[in-house]
Amino acid sequence: VWAAGGVCVADEVQIGFGRMGTHTWAFETQGVIPDIVTMGKPIGNGHPLGAVVTTRAIADAFHNGMEYFNTFGGNPVSCAVALEVLNVIRDEGLQQNALEVGGYFLARLKELQTRCPLIGHVRSRETLEPAANETRYIVERMREQGFLVSTEGPLRNVIKIKPPIIFQKHHSVRFRHLLNDLLDVFA
Ligand SMILES: Cc1ncc(COP(=O)(O)O)c(C=O)c1O
C-alpha cells in the first residue's frame, strides 16, 4: 500500500475495543501499524459515536483552509459515555471475556459443523447449491428467540453472528442448542 503511495486504513468499527480477545485492536493481529483507524459502534456501546485516529501528517493534510465543522463533534455527554465504556471494558475484564467466551463459542460451533452436513461452505454437500432459504429460515427463528443474527454474503447463505462483548458461556450454549435444533429441520 505504502509503496504505491496509498494509506493503510484499519476499520475497527465492528472488531475493535477488545472484541478480538487477544488484542485491543484487530490490526494488532495483522502485524501492521495503520495510518488511519476508524472506530464506531463499540466506542459508545449503543450511544451513537464515532472516532478517527490518525497521524499528525495526515491530519495536517486536511488543514487546508477549508473549515471542517460538525454539529455534534466533541459532544461532552458522548465523550463521557465513551470514557465510561473504556472503564467498563477494563474494570469488568471484557477483553478477557471475549477471549474466553469467543473461544468457547467457536469450539461449540465447530462441534456442530462436524455433525451437520449443511455447515461447511454453508452449501448443501449434495447439490452444492447455496443454502440461502435454510439460512433465512434459521435467522428468522433465531431472532424470534432473541438472537439478533443476520444473513450475509452475496448468496445470503452465511449466518452472521455479532455477539455483544458481555456474551457469556451460557448464552453460547443456548445459541448452539437452538442452532442445532434448527439445523435438524433440514437433516
Ligand atoms: C465494519 C464497519 N465499518 C463502518 C461502519 C459504519 O459505521 P457508522 O454507521 O458508525 O458510520 C459499519 C456500520 O455498520 C461497519 O460495520
The ligand as a Gaussian input file, in Angstrom:
#p B3LYP/6-31G(d) Opt

LIG

0 1
 C      -17.210000      -2.530000       9.589000
 C      -17.997000      -1.241000       9.572000
 N      -17.389000      -0.093000       9.227000
 C      -18.058000       1.071000       9.217000
 C      -19.396000       1.156000       9.520000
 C      -20.081000       2.469000       9.505000
 O      -20.191000       2.939000      10.809000
 P      -21.076000       4.209000      11.173000
 O      -22.501000       3.774000      10.971000
 O      -20.775000       4.476000      12.620000
 O      -20.670000       5.323000      10.270000
 C      -20.074000      -0.001000       9.855000
 C      -21.511000       0.068000      10.179000
 O      -22.227000      -0.870000      10.292000
 C      -19.359000      -1.233000       9.898000
 O      -19.982000      -2.369000      10.243000

